Amino acid sequence: MKLIQSFLTQNPCYTAGRKIKVKGLMLHSIGCPQPSASVFVKSWNRADYDRACVHAFIDGNTGDVYQTLPWDHRGWHAGGTANNTYIGIEMCEPACIKYTGGATFTCSDPSAAKAAVARTYNAAVELFAMLCKQYGLDPLKDGVIVSHKEGCARGIASNHGDPEHLWNQLGIEYTMNGFRAAVKMAMEKGIVTTSETTGTSSSSTSPEKVKEEGEMRYNRISEMPGYAQSTIIKMVDAGIISGGGAAKDENNRPADLNLSIEMIRVFVTNDRAGLYDKKP
């Protein structure tokens, strides 16, 4: 997971400087067709943007995490009392969807949409595992990890349906129970995190290290570690991930998958948890 610290230092939520005792994590989805996290970082980092502020955005194109508030800073993400105790994380959404009213949308490219959602989902698993370790949280304990929709049902967040509305309408078999289980598995396995800084934040990893790990990419399934190949084949054949071009391998599957070893490990973890298995 690549963590980019880019604090919204001009946003009134940041300048308010209120702190929280972290008791839980809330997963959001932005509710508009914008995969780029940097777009939100730029547009929300203004003194006159007093409508919302979250702790991080997950980029739909890359899976990179843009941290926009210190984790123990009180954010404006839940529209309810969860702001006082929960870290809020927004997953960006595919460019190929179009909202037609409320939480309902159409999609012009299901394959691309599913690939973008898989990137944000898997990055969220890693991020939540990291945060659970940092704050001593058990992801399987009731109320520790919730979606915005679940927060609404608990009376601690506003009336939203995210992120389940995105998964359900795209026909992706992600659930919050599955997400929590995947976070638990990621905690037990351990994760690799690299850091980068923009603005006034500080970095714990050198640029050379980020570059070195960023170059670890696999295009062909046959080039990937043996333990991962069956998982990637399953995901490619299901349309969950796809290449960025027309190149094909010897089995007529994409030959330009551009997957990092960290992404592959998360996919395998999820697969072993049964997240990609079709229901009977």
Phi, psi and omega in degrees: 000133177259120182252119181249114180277118182216074188294143179275071189292342179266345182291137181303331178295318179294313184291340176296329171070021181280143181248160179228160167264113188289120178242349181194174181230135181242130181260127181239165169227138197294335177080024175205155185281074180221106182278346187271116178293325183297333177299317180289321179303315181291315185284334181270346183274063181222149180293336181266003178267091186248023185263330184197161174193126183243173182276334180194153170244143175252122185288131181283340180276327187238338188081002178293146180256123177258106179280123187247350173220152168302145187300329182265016178271141178287117180265174175242080186231334190264336186068027181192194185292345178300336177302334185280345185219350186249140167280135181248127182239128179257129171264128177290161186241157184298149179287342187270009174258157180220118181286134182251353179157127182060233181260015181264138182215163170251164182223127182271345182213082184303322181296314179294322180296316180295323178295318179295318180294322177298321179297313182291321180299311183292324175293323178296322177301312180295316181296315181294325176298316178299314182291323177298319177295317183297323185252011176064040183259143175263111185296341181268354178284139184305126174085358180285312175244122179223155171274170175299320178300314179293325177298322177297315180297332179273353180080020182244003181214164181288172187280086177234160180248009185273155355270002184302328181299324181290311180298313185296316184286337176272356179072027178265132187274045172273143174222162178291326175297318177295322178298314180297321178295320179294322177298317179299316180295321179295324177296319182289326182278326185094150182230160177251124181238130172247155186233153177213156185232139166232159178068229187255008183284169178248153183243144178256359182229137183290153177302327180296321179293316179301315181296317182300313182287331179293340181275355180278089184231145178238129180259315182261142179299323181295340180274347186278160178306144184303323183294343185259345191297319180295324178295313183293322176301316180300317183289320178295314182294333179274354180080012180286322173233154180207161179284169181266003182212198185265353184297139181234153176267190185293343178254016179064029173255161182306139179248020180220050184289330175055050181260133174280162179295328178295317178297317180299317180297320179294317179301317181295318178301314179297318181296318180294337176276357177084016186287340182253006180281138178285143177284146180292000000 
